[in-house]
Amino acid sequence: MDRVFDGFVVGLVLAKRFRLIDNQGRNRIVLGVTGASGSIYGARLLRHLRALSCEIHLVASSTAEKVCRFEGHPLPQNVPTGSDGLAGSVIRHAEGDFFAPPASGSFRHRGMVIAPCSAGTVGRIAAGTADTLLLRAADVCLKERRPLIVLLRETPLSRIHLKNLLEITEAGAIVVPASPGFYHKPSGIEELVDGVLARVLDLLGFPSEIAPRWKDCPGHD
Ligand SMILES: Cc1cc2nc3c(=O)[nH]c(=O)nc-3n(C[C@H](O)[C@H](O)[C@H](O)COP(=O)(O)O)c2cc1C
C-alpha cells in the first residue's frame, strides 16, 4: 500500500514538474513586445519566465521585430522546454493570427505583460481597437479581469499619453514605467533592468529573487 502511495506521489510531482497538470494556466504567460526602445526588458523577462518553468505565448508587433534586432535582442521563434537548460518554453504567435489561443477569453493564463510597451500601443489599448493579436490579447485581459502589466517606455509624456495611461489603469491594467531604481546599486545594465523586472514578477505573484529587496540592499541596516 505504501509503495502504491509513494508511486502516486512521485507521479503527481513529475506531472506537475513537466506541467501535465495546470488546469488554471498558472504557468502560462502572454508576453507582448512592441517597437518601443528597451527590448532588453522583453528579452530578460522571457529568460526569467523560462527559468520559472513558464509556457510563454510570445506576441510581437511588426515594429518590435525591427527594434529588437536593431538593439541586439532579436526575438526568438518557438523555443522547446529544456533548451539552454531552462525548463520554460516559448510559443511564438504571428501578429495577425486571431485564431491563436491568446485571442480567446477561454484560454487560461496567469496574465499578460507588454515589455517594452510603446505609447502608441497604450493609446490603442485605451481605444480598444483590438486589431492585432497583441492588442486583442490585452483587450481580452481587461475584459476577463486578468492581470495586464504594461511596462511603458517613453519620455517625456504628453497629455495624450497621460490620459491614455489613466484610461487603461481605470480599466484594470497596471502601468510599470521602465524607470529603474538605483538603491540596489546595480553594477551593470542587466542588474538595472532586473530591478524593474523584479517588480513585474512580484505583480504576477512569482516567487522570484532576481534583484535584492530593500532590506537586503548594500548599505541598508
Ligand atoms: C529605434 C526606435 C526606438 C523607439 N523607441 C520608442 C520608445 O521608447 N517609446 C515609444 O513609445 N515609441 C518608440 N518608437 C516608436 C514606435 O516604434 C512606433 O510608435 C511604433 O508605431 C510603435 O508601434 P507598436 O507599439 O505597434 O510596436 C521607437 C522607434 C524606433 C525605430
The ligand as an SDF file (V2000), in Angstrom:
LIG
                    3D

 31 33  0  0  0  0  0  0  0  0999 V2000
   14.7340   52.6990  -32.5690 C   0  0  0  0  0  0  0  0  0  0  0  0
   13.3460   53.1020  -32.1800 C   0  0  0  0  0  0  0  0  0  0  0  0
   13.0590   53.3750  -30.8510 C   0  0  0  0  0  0  0  0  0  0  0  0
   11.7790   53.7300  -30.4650 C   0  0  0  0  0  0  0  0  0  0  0  0
   11.5350   53.9730  -29.1440 N   0  0  0  0  0  0  0  0  0  0  0  0
   10.2770   54.2430  -28.7300 C   0  0  0  0  0  0  0  0  0  0  0  0
   10.0040   54.3700  -27.3470 C   0  0  0  0  0  0  0  0  0  0  0  0
   10.8790   54.2320  -26.4850 O   0  0  0  0  0  0  0  0  0  0  0  0
    8.7200   54.5920  -26.9800 N   0  0  0  0  0  0  0  0  0  0  0  0
    7.7010   54.7010  -27.8830 C   0  0  0  0  0  0  0  0  0  0  0  0
    6.5660   54.9010  -27.4730 O   0  0  0  0  0  0  0  0  0  0  0  0
    7.9470   54.5860  -29.2180 N   0  0  0  0  0  0  0  0  0  0  0  0
    9.1950   54.3550  -29.6560 C   0  0  0  0  0  0  0  0  0  0  0  0
    9.4530   54.1990  -31.0040 N   0  0  0  0  0  0  0  0  0  0  0  0
    8.3660   54.4090  -31.9640 C   0  0  0  0  0  0  0  0  0  0  0  0
    7.4900   53.1790  -32.1160 C   0  0  0  0  0  0  0  0  0  0  0  0
    8.2400   52.0920  -32.6480 O   0  0  0  0  0  0  0  0  0  0  0  0
    6.3120   53.4970  -33.0420 C   0  0  0  0  0  0  0  0  0  0  0  0
    5.4590   54.4710  -32.4340 O   0  0  0  0  0  0  0  0  0  0  0  0
    5.5040   52.2910  -33.4430 C   0  0  0  0  0  0  0  0  0  0  0  0
    4.3970   52.7030  -34.2190 O   0  0  0  0  0  0  0  0  0  0  0  0
    5.0120   51.5260  -32.2490 C   0  0  0  0  0  0  0  0  0  0  0  0
    4.1490   50.5140  -32.7120 O   0  0  0  0  0  0  0  0  0  0  0  0
    3.8760   49.2400  -31.8420 P   0  0  0  0  0  0  0  0  0  0  0  0
    3.5080   49.7160  -30.4810 O   0  0  0  0  0  0  0  0  0  0  0  0
    2.7680   48.5370  -32.5440 O   0  0  0  0  0  0  0  0  0  0  0  0
    5.1320   48.4120  -31.8380 O   0  0  0  0  0  0  0  0  0  0  0  0
   10.7350   53.8480  -31.4240 C   0  0  0  0  0  0  0  0  0  0  0  0
   11.0380   53.5720  -32.7700 C   0  0  0  0  0  0  0  0  0  0  0  0
   12.3210   53.2060  -33.1310 C   0  0  0  0  0  0  0  0  0  0  0  0
   12.6120   52.9170  -34.5910 C   0  0  0  0  0  0  0  0  0  0  0  0
  1  2  1  0
  2  3  1  0
  2 30  2  0
  3  4  2  0
  4  5  1  0
  4 28  1  0
  5  6  2  0
  6  7  1  0
  6 13  1  0
  7  8  2  0
  7  9  1  0
  9 10  1  0
 10 11  2  0
 10 12  1  0
 12 13  2  0
 13 14  1  0
 14 15  1  0
 14 28  1  0
 15 16  1  0
 16 17  1  0
 16 18  1  0
 18 19  1  0
 18 20  1  0
 20 21  1  0
 20 22  1  0
 22 23  1  0
 23 24  1  0
 24 25  2  0
 24 26  1  0
 24 27  1  0
 28 29  2  0
 29 30  1  0
 30 31  1  0
M  END
$$$$
